[in-house]
Amino acid sequence: MASGVLNDGRQVGSAVGVALLGSLVAGTAHFESGMRVGLTISGCRFLVSTLIALTAVRGRRESVATV
């Protein structure tokens, strides 16, 4: 059950992400400027999510080590 929910969430998230970035590309007068905006937003989201994941892993390791 949990595996199905996880896979469904990943697929829906991917579809929404592609749709949002596609609307950014289509919404501008030039393809290249829209692509630049879309890739900049994607890169920033990737960096933020990486920092959150690393912080969560470090916090979890520290709490396990103190137990």
N, C-alpha and C positions, 0 to 999 in steps of 0.2 A: 504494500500500500504506500509506504513512504517513498519507495523508488519511483512509483508512478507519479506521485505528487511532485517530486523533485524534477523528473524529466518533463512533466507538463509545464512547470514553472520556467524551466530553461527554454523550452520551445516558445512559449508565449513571450518571454522576455526578449528573445532573439527577434521574433516577428515584430514586436513593438519597436525595438531599436532600429531595425531596418526601415520600418515605415517612417519613424521620426527623422532619421538621417536622410532618407529619400525626399521627404518634404522640405528639408533644408536645402538640398541640392536643387530641387525643382522650383523652390520659391524665390530664387535669386535670378537676376538677369543673365549672369554668366555661370556656366557649369563649374569652372575652376574656382570661383570665389565661394560658391556653395559647397563644393567638395572640401575646400580649405576650412570652412567653418565647421562642417561635419566632422572632419578628422581632428580638428582642434578640440571639439567637445568630447569626442570619443577618447582621445588621449588623456585629457584632464580627468575624465571619469575613471579611466583605467588606473591612473596614478593615485587618485583618492581611494579607490577600492583596494589597491595594493597596500597603501598605508594603513587602512582600517584593518585589513586582514593580518598584517604583521603585528600591529598593536594588540589585536585580540589573541594571537598566538603567544606573544611574549607575556601578556597578562595571565594567560592560562598556565603557562609553564612556571611562572613565579608562584602562583597559588598552589600548584601541585607540589612544588619543591618545599614550601613552608609547612605542608601537612605532615 
